[in-house]
């Protein structure tokens, strides 16, 4: 969580167009405060990555001709900082008039800059804008969205999750009804959330009610998913859990944070919705 007094935070402020390469505009948000609020210490109950897709990524080649790519960034969940999204957008746009001798030079520069702000090594893959690798995946599992429940207002609470103790199941579930609010601007962020777990059976209507409870919750995307992950882990007493939220794009960027109890598990790619 951030406060309105954070120096250098551009989110929620009017900013001019940046015409020159400006790595200093990238803004880090430490992860530790939100994790402390969840009662987490230095040893985290999850691993994972934050997957970003940058759809407005462009620079100039040595002749001055524009190069346009889609970038897939992978920021490890173990990194000390989140990269704030508006600063990320502005940084990428600051590259538009910069010349690079080759694609590898641009890749190296961007990777170095974003890694420095995240506080850990990030990876970046560049795609042609029509690359089939960017095709949205179809989620496997059962969609929760037809469940009925008594909706209420208020903050999400782990105790909203009802489980059948002693009934161990393995299932894959998802919902397209996740909405949360930016903690700075209060603007809505829309997402699909997906999970695969083995543990005490979660009553589906209670899980959907819990997801919908984020509708007025103000927190960054990565923090919302970690809050969900911790609540489900605790209530279901999971043997394993994989979770991913697929947030729709803003400012040419989408993010899909992925958290898992299994370090060998892989995040899913993007959805068509994004």
C-alpha positions as CSV (number, residue, x, y, z in Angstrom):
1,X,0.0,0.0,0.0
2,X,1.2,3.5,-0.7
3,X,0.3,6.9,0.6
4,X,-0.5,10.0,-1.2
5,X,2.7,11.5,0.1
6,X,5.0,9.1,-1.6
7,X,7.7,11.2,-3.4
8,X,8.1,10.4,-7.1
9,X,4.9,8.4,-7.4
10,X,3.3,9.5,-10.7
11,X,0.1,7.4,-10.4
12,X,-2.9,9.7,-10.2
13,X,-1.0,12.8,-11.3
14,X,-1.0,14.6,-14.7
15,X,2.3,13.9,-16.4
16,X,3.6,15.4,-19.6
17,X,4.7,13.3,-22.6
18,X,8.3,12.1,-22.1
19,X,10.3,12.3,-25.3
20,X,13.7,11.2,-24.1
21,X,15.0,7.9,-22.6
22,X,14.2,8.2,-18.9
23,X,15.0,5.1,-16.8
24,X,14.9,7.2,-13.6
25,X,11.1,7.5,-14.0
26,X,10.6,3.8,-13.1
27,X,9.1,3.7,-9.6
28,X,9.6,0.8,-7.1
29,X,6.9,-0.1,-4.5
30,X,8.3,-2.3,-1.7
31,X,6.4,-5.6,-1.3
32,X,7.2,-6.0,2.4
33,X,4.5,-3.6,3.8
34,X,1.6,-5.4,2.2
35,X,3.1,-8.8,3.2
36,X,3.6,-7.7,6.8
37,X,-0.1,-6.9,6.8
38,X,-0.8,-10.5,5.8
39,X,1.4,-11.7,8.7
40,X,4.1,-12.9,6.4
41,X,7.7,-13.0,7.4
42,X,10.9,-13.4,5.4
43,X,10.1,-17.0,4.5
44,X,7.1,-16.7,2.1
45,X,4.5,-19.5,1.7
46,X,4.6,-19.1,-2.0
47,X,6.8,-18.7,-5.1
48,X,5.9,-17.3,-8.4
49,X,6.2,-14.4,-10.9
50,X,4.5,-11.3,-12.1
51,X,3.9,-11.6,-15.8
52,X,3.6,-8.3,-17.7
53,X,2.7,-7.9,-21.3
54,X,3.7,-4.6,-22.9
55,X,1.8,-3.9,-26.1
56,X,3.2,-0.4,-26.8
57,X,6.9,-1.2,-26.9
58,X,8.9,0.6,-29.6
59,X,12.3,2.1,-30.4
60,X,14.3,3.2,-33.4
61,X,16.8,1.1,-35.3
62,X,20.1,2.5,-36.4
63,X,18.6,4.0,-39.5
64,X,15.9,5.8,-37.5
65,X,13.1,3.4,-38.5
66,X,10.6,2.4,-35.7
67,X,10.8,-1.1,-34.3
68,X,7.6,-2.4,-32.7
69,X,7.4,-5.4,-30.4
70,X,5.2,-6.9,-27.7
71,X,7.2,-7.6,-24.6
72,X,6.6,-10.3,-22.0
73,X,8.3,-9.4,-18.7
74,X,8.7,-11.9,-15.8
75,X,9.4,-10.3,-12.4
76,X,10.1,-12.9,-9.7
77,X,7.7,-12.7,-6.7
78,X,10.9,-12.9,-4.5
79,X,12.0,-9.5,-5.8
80,X,11.8,-6.8,-3.1
81,X,9.8,-4.3,-5.2
82,X,6.8,-4.1,-7.4
83,X,7.3,-2.0,-10.5
84,X,4.5,0.6,-10.4
85,X,2.5,0.4,-13.6
86,X,2.2,4.1,-14.7
87,X,5.9,4.6,-14.3
88,X,6.4,1.4,-16.3
89,X,4.3,2.7,-19.1
90,X,6.0,6.1,-19.1
91,X,9.4,4.5,-19.1
92,X,8.6,2.2,-22.1
93,X,7.2,5.2,-24.0
94,X,10.4,7.1,-23.2
95,X,12.2,4.6,-25.4
96,X,10.2,5.5,-28.5
97,X,12.7,8.0,-29.9
98,X,15.8,6.2,-28.8
99,X,18.1,4.5,-31.3
100,X,19.5,1.0,-30.6
101,X,22.1,-0.7,-32.8
102,X,20.1,-4.0,-32.7
103,X,17.2,-5.7,-30.9
104,X,19.7,-7.3,-28.5
105,X,20.9,-3.9,-27.4
106,X,17.4,-2.7,-26.7
107,X,16.6,-5.9,-24.8
108,X,19.7,-5.6,-22.7
109,X,19.0,-2.0,-21.8
110,X,15.3,-2.6,-20.9
111,X,16.1,-5.7,-18.8
112,X,18.9,-3.9,-16.9
113,X,16.7,-0.9,-16.1
114,X,13.7,-2.9,-14.9
115,X,15.8,-5.3,-12.9
116,X,17.4,-2.4,-11.1
117,X,14.0,-1.1,-9.9
118,X,12.6,-4.5,-9.1
119,X,15.7,-5.3,-7.1
120,X,16.1,-8.7,-8.8
121,X,16.9,-10.1,-12.2
122,X,13.8,-10.0,-14.5
123,X,13.5,-11.6,-17.9
124,X,12.0,-10.2,-21.1
125,X,10.9,-11.9,-24.2
126,X,10.2,-9.9,-27.3
127,X,7.5,-10.9,-29.9
128,X,6.4,-9.7,-33.2
129,X,3.0,-8.2,-32.8
130,X,1.3,-11.0,-34.8
131,X,3.3,-13.8,-33.1
132,X,1.0,-16.8,-32.4
133,X,2.7,-17.2,-29.0
134,X,0.5,-14.2,-27.9
135,X,-2.7,-16.0,-28.6
136,X,-4.8,-16.2,-25.5
137,X,-5.1,-19.4,-23.6
138,X,-8.4,-21.2,-22.8
139,X,-8.6,-21.8,-19.0
140,X,-9.2,-25.4,-17.9
141,X,-11.5,-26.1,-15.0
142,X,-14.9,-25.2,-13.7
143,X,-16.2,-21.6,-13.9
144,X,-17.8,-20.4,-10.7
145,X,-19.7,-17.6,-12.1
146,X,-23.1,-19.3,-12.2
147,X,-23.0,-19.9,-8.4
148,X,-25.6,-17.9,-6.4
149,X,-24.8,-16.4,-3.0
150,X,-26.0,-13.7,-0.7
151,X,-23.9,-10.7,-1.6
152,X,-22.9,-8.1,0.9
153,X,-20.7,-5.1,1.1
154,X,-17.4,-4.8,3.0
155,X,-13.8,-6.0,2.8
156,X,-12.8,-9.6,1.8
157,X,-12.4,-11.8,4.8
158,X,-10.8,-15.3,4.8
159,X,-13.7,-16.5,7.1
160,X,-16.0,-16.0,4.1
161,X,-14.5,-19.1,2.7
162,X,-16.5,-22.2,3.8
163,X,-14.9,-25.6,3.5
164,X,-15.9,-29.3,4.0
165,X,-13.4,-30.5,6.7
166,X,-12.3,-34.0,6.1
167,X,-13.3,-34.0,2.4
168,X,-10.1,-33.7,0.4
169,X,-10.5,-32.8,-3.2
170,X,-8.3,-31.7,-6.1
171,X,-10.0,-29.2,-8.4
172,X,-9.4,-26.4,-10.9
173,X,-11.7,-23.4,-10.6
174,X,-11.9,-19.9,-12.1
175,X,-14.0,-16.8,-12.2
176,X,-14.2,-13.7,-14.5
177,X,-15.8,-11.6,-11.7
178,X,-12.8,-10.2,-10.0
179,X,-12.7,-6.5,-9.6
180,X,-10.4,-4.5,-7.3
181,X,-9.6,-0.9,-6.9
182,X,-6.3,1.0,-7.4
183,X,-5.1,2.0,-3.9
184,X,-4.1,5.5,-5.2
185,X,-6.7,6.5,-7.7
186,X,-9.6,4.3,-6.7
187,X,-10.1,3.3,-10.3
188,X,-11.4,-0.2,-11.0
189,X,-9.1,-3.0,-12.2
190,X,-10.8,-6.0,-13.9
191,X,-9.5,-9.6,-13.9
192,X,-10.1,-13.3,-14.2
193,X,-8.8,-15.4,-11.3
194,X,-7.8,-19.1,-11.6
195,X,-6.8,-21.6,-9.0
196,X,-5.8,-25.3,-8.9
197,X,-5.6,-26.8,-5.4
198,X,-5.7,-30.0,-3.4
199,X,-7.0,-29.7,0.1
200,X,-10.2,-29.5,2.1
201,X,-13.1,-28.9,-0.3
202,X,-14.0,-25.2,-0.7
203,X,-17.7,-24.6,-1.0
204,X,-17.9,-22.9,-4.4
205,X,-20.5,-20.3,-3.6
206,X,-18.4,-19.1,-0.7
207,X,-15.3,-18.9,-2.9
208,X,-17.2,-16.8,-5.5
209,X,-18.6,-14.6,-2.7
210,X,-15.0,-14.1,-1.4
211,X,-13.8,-13.1,-4.9
212,X,-16.6,-10.6,-5.4
213,X,-15.8,-9.1,-2.0
214,X,-12.7,-7.6,-3.6
215,X,-15.0,-5.3,-5.6
216,X,-14.4,-2.3,-3.3
217,X,-11.0,-3.4,-2.0
218,X,-8.1,-1.0,-2.7
219,X,-4.8,-2.8,-3.3
220,X,-2.3,-3.4,-6.1
221,X,-2.9,-6.4,-8.3
222,X,0.0,-8.4,-6.9
223,X,-1.1,-7.8,-3.4
224,X,-4.7,-8.8,-4.1
225,X,-3.6,-12.2,-5.4
226,X,-1.3,-12.8,-2.4
227,X,-4.1,-11.9,0.0
228,X,-6.3,-14.5,-1.8
229,X,-3.6,-17.1,-1.9
230,X,-3.0,-16.8,1.9
231,X,-6.7,-16.9,2.7
232,X,-7.3,-20.0,0.6
233,X,-4.2,-21.7,1.8
234,X,-5.2,-21.2,5.4
235,X,-8.9,-22.1,5.1
236,X,-8.5,-25.2,2.9
237,X,-5.2,-26.3,4.6
238,X,-4.0,-27.0,1.1
239,X,-1.5,-29.7,0.1
240,X,-0.7,-27.6,-2.9
241,X,-2.1,-24.4,-4.5
242,X,-1.5,-22.6,-7.8
243,X,-3.2,-19.2,-8.3
244,X,-3.1,-16.6,-11.1
245,X,-5.0,-13.4,-11.7
246,X,-5.3,-12.1,-15.3
247,X,-5.8,-8.4,-15.1
248,X,-7.0,-6.6,-18.2
249,X,-4.7,-4.0,-19.8
250,X,-4.3,-0.4,-18.9
251,X,-2.0,2.0,-20.7
252,X,-0.8,-0.7,-23.0
253,X,0.1,-3.1,-20.1
254,X,-1.5,-6.1,-18.6
255,X,-0.3,-8.1,-15.6
256,X,-0.9,-11.7,-14.5
257,X,0.6,-12.3,-11.1
258,X,1.1,-16.1,-10.4
259,X,1.7,-17.6,-6.9
260,X,2.3,-21.3,-6.1
261,X,3.4,-23.7,-3.4
262,X,5.5,-25.6,-6.1
263,X,8.6,-23.9,-7.4
264,X,8.5,-26.1,-10.5
265,X,5.0,-24.9,-11.5
266,X,4.7,-22.7,-14.5
267,X,2.5,-19.6,-14.9
268,X,-0.2,-19.7,-17.7
269,X,0.2,-17.2,-20.6
270,X,-2.3,-14.4,-21.3
271,X,-6.0,-14.6,-21.9
272,X,-8.0,-13.3,-24.9
273,X,-9.7,-10.9,-22.4
274,X,-6.4,-9.1,-21.9
